[in-house]
Structures are given as C-alpha cells and as structure tokens.
Amino acid sequence: MERIKAVFNWSGGKDSAHALWRAVRSDRYEIAALLTTVNRDTLRSTMHGIPMPLLQAQAESIGIPLRVADLTPKGNMEDYAEAMSRAVEQFKAQGVTHFIFGDIFLHDVRKYREQQLAPHGIEVVEPLWGQSSEAVMRDYLATGLKTVVVTTMADGLGASAIGQVIDAGFVASLPAGTDPNGENGEYHTFCYDGPIFRSPVPFRLGKPFSESYDIRLDDGKTKTCTYWFADLKEA
C-alpha cells in the first residue's frame, strides 16, 4: 500500500515524540519534514524554548529534515496562521496531503487546526487522540522515550519542576488536578532519546529563567501569564 505523504508538526517535546513514534510505527506515512515554529529573535521554539541547534540535532538523529516557520517575538495567532499558511502551500506543492499533530484531548485546538488546514485541502492526523490522558501517559512510559521538563507555569509547577525527567515517579508527584501529560499547559518538555532517535541528543541545562506574556482571551480581555524556562544548551 502506498504511504500517505505527510508533515509532522514538531514541538520537540514528549507528546510530539510520542505521536511521531506512533505515526512511524503505523508505517502509513511518508513524513517529508518536521515542521516547527521558532521565535525569530531568540531562535528558540515557541513555548518549549528549545534552541535551534538542539531542534536541528533532534531532526538529524531522527533522520527527518527540519523545516522552521519563524514567528515575531510574542507573535499572535494571526502571525502564527500566516507563517503556517506559507509553509502549508509549499508542502502542498510537494504532494503533502496530511499534517500530523500530538494533541490528546483539546477539542478547540484540534478544531482550530482543521479550520486552518481544510481550505488548503490538508487533513489533520492526531495519533494520540481518543484515549484518556492517563492511558496516553502509560503508553508513553512504555515507549522508552526520554524527556525532561523545560517549561512550567509559574503559578503551577513552578521553577522546582524544571529539569525533572518524565517517569512514573514524576507523574505520581504531580499535584491533584494536574493533567499527567501537561495537556493544559502545566509543563512542556524536551525529548532527547528513545526509539525514534538513532542516538541520544546531547544537551545541558542552564539556570532557569522566567518570562511573561500577555495573552488575549476569547472575551477580548488580556491576561498576563508567567512561565519558567530551562536555559537549554548544546552539550
């Protein structure tokens, strides 16, 4: 059976690596590229704060080319949509028909993706979708993928969680009400080893730092959110 030509939307974190692992194992897709969004000033990925050299090292170890869509600093959704639309049209010209994501249960996020991609004739694929977050975490732990916490909400897990490895002990230690996968934004990760990699990605953790962002809510109001980031560096 001929495989479907797809692009994988790569964050560099746990759920992204888990979804890629599932997509590769299915053998249904020919993955043309890992597409990621990067702040054009800091040259780090959005939310996860992974620097470009480490994103490139991940892609090289996985064996799939990295494609970067650069965003303005603290870019809004219009900026994101414009950058993605340019990338989609270029991939479509190469025969890509599907975009793969690592979402688990956020229906508004999936709806947004589908609304943005449908006009281009691109179908959304979600390998982790349809299971409970607990089941997805159990499956993740069984894959052998290795990830470390690199971003947290300041009013949630805070700076103390930065640098922790995602394992059964970490999951058991999460406060009540925290999604085990961090699907509500509680934490983000950097994946550095496991079955999708030819070899581990060397990295080191610098001193954590915090940054604040003004986020526009659905009612038009603005909320300031503060996050802690690991100062990820090449080893």
C-alpha positions as CSV (number, residue, x, y, z in Angstrom):
1,M,0.0,0.0,0.0
2,E,1.3,3.4,-1.0
3,R,2.1,5.5,2.1
4,I,0.5,8.9,2.7
5,K,2.8,11.9,2.3
6,A,2.7,14.0,5.5
7,V,4.4,16.7,7.5
8,F,4.8,16.2,11.3
9,N,4.3,19.3,13.4
10,W,7.2,19.0,15.8
11,S,7.5,20.7,19.2
12,G,10.5,18.8,20.3
13,G,8.6,17.6,23.4
14,K,7.1,14.4,24.9
15,D,3.7,14.3,23.2
16,S,5.2,15.3,19.8
17,A,7.8,12.5,20.1
18,H,5.1,10.0,21.3
19,A,2.8,10.9,18.3
20,L,5.8,10.6,15.9
21,W,6.6,7.2,17.3
22,R,3.1,6.0,16.7
23,A,3.0,7.5,13.2
24,V,6.3,5.9,12.3
25,R,5.2,2.5,13.7
26,S,2.0,2.6,11.7
27,D,4.0,2.7,8.5
28,R,1.1,4.6,6.9
29,Y,3.0,7.8,6.4
30,E,5.9,9.1,4.4
31,I,7.0,12.0,6.6
32,A,8.5,14.7,4.5
33,A,9.6,17.0,7.3
34,L,9.4,18.0,10.9
35,L,7.8,21.5,11.0
36,T,8.4,23.7,14.0
37,T,7.8,27.3,14.9
38,V,10.6,29.4,16.2
39,N,10.9,32.9,17.6
40,R,12.9,34.8,15.0
41,D,14.7,36.9,17.7
42,T,15.6,34.3,20.3
43,L,15.9,31.4,17.8
44,R,14.1,29.2,20.3
45,S,10.9,27.2,19.7
46,T,7.7,28.7,21.0
47,M,6.6,27.6,24.5
48,H,9.2,24.9,24.9
49,G,12.1,27.3,24.4
50,I,14.3,24.8,22.6
51,P,17.2,26.5,20.8
52,M,17.6,25.9,17.1
53,P,20.8,23.8,17.3
54,L,19.0,21.3,19.6
55,L,15.9,21.2,17.3
56,Q,18.3,20.5,14.4
57,A,20.1,17.8,16.4
58,Q,16.8,16.1,17.2
59,A,15.9,16.1,13.5
60,E,19.3,14.8,12.4
61,S,19.1,11.9,15.0
62,I,15.5,11.1,13.9
63,G,16.5,11.2,10.3
64,I,13.7,13.6,9.1
65,P,14.5,17.1,7.7
66,L,13.6,20.1,10.0
67,R,11.6,22.9,8.5
68,V,11.2,26.1,10.5
69,A,8.4,28.6,10.4
70,D,9.7,31.8,12.1
71,L,7.4,34.0,14.2
72,T,7.7,37.5,15.5
73,P,8.6,37.8,19.2
74,K,5.4,37.1,21.3
75,G,3.6,36.7,18.0
76,N,-0.2,36.5,18.0
77,M,-2.4,33.9,16.4
78,E,-2.6,35.9,13.1
79,D,1.2,35.8,12.9
80,Y,1.2,32.0,13.5
81,A,-1.6,31.5,11.0
82,E,0.3,33.4,8.3
83,A,3.5,31.6,8.9
84,M,1.8,28.2,8.8
85,S,-0.2,29.1,5.6
86,R,3.0,29.9,3.8
87,A,4.5,26.6,4.9
88,V,1.4,24.6,4.0
89,E,1.3,25.9,0.5
90,Q,4.9,25.0,-0.1
91,F,4.4,21.5,1.3
92,K,1.2,21.0,-0.7
93,A,3.2,21.8,-3.9
94,Q,5.4,18.8,-2.9
95,G,2.4,16.5,-2.7
96,V,1.8,16.6,1.1
97,T,-1.8,15.9,2.0
98,H,-1.8,15.4,5.8
99,F,-0.4,17.2,8.8
100,I,0.3,15.2,11.9
101,F,0.0,16.7,15.4
102,G,0.5,15.5,19.0
103,D,-2.7,16.7,20.7
104,I,-4.6,14.5,23.1
105,F,-8.0,16.0,24.0
106,L,-8.1,19.8,23.4
107,H,-11.1,20.0,21.0
108,D,-10.7,23.7,20.5
109,V,-7.1,23.3,19.4
110,R,-8.0,20.5,17.0
111,K,-10.9,22.5,15.6
112,Y,-8.6,25.5,15.0
113,R,-6.1,23.3,13.2
114,E,-8.8,21.7,11.0
115,Q,-10.3,25.2,10.2
116,Q,-6.8,26.5,9.2
117,L,-5.8,23.5,7.1
118,A,-9.1,22.5,5.4
119,P,-9.1,25.4,3.0
120,H,-5.7,24.1,1.7
121,G,-7.0,20.6,1.3
122,I,-4.8,19.3,4.1
123,E,-6.2,16.6,6.5
124,V,-5.3,16.7,10.2
125,V,-4.0,13.4,11.8
126,E,-3.8,13.0,15.6
127,P,-2.2,9.7,16.7
128,L,-2.7,10.3,20.4
129,W,-6.4,11.3,20.1
130,G,-9.2,9.3,21.6
131,Q,-7.6,7.9,24.7
132,S,-7.6,9.2,28.3
133,S,-4.7,11.3,29.3
134,E,-3.7,8.6,31.8
135,A,-3.7,5.9,29.1
136,V,-1.6,8.1,26.9
137,M,0.9,8.6,29.7
138,R,1.1,4.9,30.4
139,D,1.8,4.2,26.8
140,Y,4.4,7.0,26.7
141,L,6.2,5.5,29.6
142,A,6.3,2.1,27.9
143,T,7.8,3.5,24.7
144,G,11.3,4.1,26.1
145,L,11.3,7.8,25.0
146,K,13.2,10.1,27.4
147,T,12.2,13.6,28.1
148,V,13.0,16.4,30.6
149,V,10.8,19.3,31.8
150,V,11.9,22.6,30.3
151,T,8.8,24.9,30.7
152,T,6.3,25.3,33.5
153,M,3.6,27.7,34.6
154,A,5.0,30.0,37.3
155,D,1.7,29.7,39.3
156,G,1.6,25.9,38.8
157,L,4.6,23.5,39.0
158,G,7.0,26.5,39.1
159,A,10.8,26.6,38.8
160,S,11.3,23.5,41.0
161,A,10.0,21.1,38.3
162,I,12.5,22.4,35.7
163,G,14.9,19.7,34.8
164,Q,12.9,16.8,36.1
165,V,12.8,13.6,34.0
166,I,9.3,12.4,33.0
167,D,8.9,9.0,34.6
168,A,6.4,7.2,36.8
169,G,7.8,9.0,39.9
170,F,7.3,12.4,38.3
171,V,3.7,11.5,37.3
172,A,2.9,10.3,40.8
173,S,4.3,13.5,42.3
174,L,2.0,15.9,40.3
175,P,-0.4,17.9,42.3
176,A,-4.1,17.0,42.2
177,G,-5.8,18.4,39.1
178,T,-2.7,18.5,37.0
179,D,-3.0,16.7,33.7
180,P,-0.4,13.9,33.7
181,N,0.7,14.9,30.1
182,G,0.6,18.7,30.8
183,E,-2.1,19.0,28.1
184,N,-3.5,22.1,29.8
185,G,-0.1,23.8,29.6
186,E,1.1,22.8,33.0
187,Y,4.5,21.8,31.7
188,H,6.4,21.3,28.4
189,T,9.4,19.0,27.7
190,F,12.5,18.3,25.6
191,C,12.8,14.8,24.2
192,Y,16.4,13.6,23.9
193,D,16.4,9.9,23.4
194,G,14.3,6.8,22.7
195,P,13.2,4.5,19.8
196,I,12.7,7.3,17.2
197,F,16.4,8.5,17.7
198,R,19.5,7.0,16.1
199,S,21.5,8.2,19.1
200,P,20.8,10.4,22.2
201,V,20.8,14.2,21.7
202,P,23.5,15.8,24.0
203,F,22.3,18.8,26.0
204,R,22.8,20.6,29.2
205,L,20.5,22.6,31.5
206,G,21.4,26.2,32.3
207,K,20.0,28.3,35.1
208,P,16.1,28.6,34.8
209,F,14.7,31.9,33.8
210,S,11.2,33.4,33.7
211,E,9.3,35.3,31.0
212,S,5.8,36.8,31.0
213,Y,3.4,37.0,28.1
214,D,0.2,38.9,27.5
215,I,-2.4,36.5,26.2
216,R,-5.7,37.7,24.6
217,L,-8.7,35.8,25.9
218,D,-11.9,34.9,24.0
219,D,-13.8,37.8,25.6
220,G,-11.2,40.3,24.4
221,K,-9.5,40.8,27.7
222,T,-5.8,40.4,28.2
223,K,-4.2,38.1,30.8
224,T,-0.5,38.1,31.8
225,C,1.0,34.6,32.2
226,T,4.4,33.9,33.5
227,Y,6.4,30.8,32.7
228,W,9.7,29.3,33.8
229,F,12.1,28.0,31.2
230,A,15.2,25.8,31.3
231,D,18.1,27.5,29.7
232,L,18.7,24.6,27.3
233,K,22.1,24.5,25.7
234,E,24.1,22.2,23.5
235,A,26.3,19.8,25.4
